[in-house]
């Protein structure tokens, strides 16, 4: 690798990171996971987008508990 090829590698890594982040966001959202978390992880480390494909979908009872926790936090927050 020469110094003239370095910008090309940075560009390819940047494009791979953006594509991986978008893919991880879409897959995580469809599997009812924290999409912004997985998009951030995939942006920093693009192969992590493959991990979102391997994860299972969150069961309905866990999703319901998460919704209840958010509502309670909204009402109990003293801001």
N, C-alpha and C positions, 0 to 999 in steps of 0.2 A: 504494500500500500504506500503510495506516495502522498505527499502533502496536497497534490492537486486532486486526488480522489476522495479526500476527507469530506468535502462538502456534499458529494454524492451520497456517501454513507449516512451522513447526518440527515439528509433529505429522505432517504429510504426509511430510516428508522422513525423519523417523524411521521411519515405517511402510514407506516405499519402501526405506530402507536395510536394514531387517530382512528384508523379503521378498526383496530382491536377494541378501542374504547366504545365505539358506536355498537359494534357487534356484541360486546359484553353487556352494554346497557339494555339492548333489545332482548337478549336471551334472559338476562336476570329478571327483567320486568315481566316477561312471559312466564317465568317460573316463580313469580311472586317473591322475589328476593330483593334486597336493598340494591336497586339498580345503580344509584350514584356511587355507592361503595365499590361495586364491581367494575364500573367504568373507570374509576380512578386507579384501581389496582391494575387494570389492563392497560391503561395509558402509561403507567410507570414501567410495567413489565408485560409487554404484549402477549407472551405465551399464556398468561393467566386467563385470556379469553377462552382458551380451550377448556379450562377448569369449569367455567360456567356451563359449558355444554354437558359436562359429566355429572353435575349436581342434579339431584332430584328436585321435583316440585315440592314446595312447602305445603304440608297438609292444611286442610281448611280450618281445623281447630287452632292451629298455631297462628294463622292469619287473623282469625277472629279475636284471639287473645291480644294480638298486637294492636288491633283497632280499639279495643276496650282500654288498653293502656294509654293510647294517645288521647282518647276522650277524657280519661281521668286526669291525665297530666294537664290538659287544657283547662279543666275546671279547678284543679288544685293549684295551678300556677298563680303566684301572688303578684305578678308584675303589674 
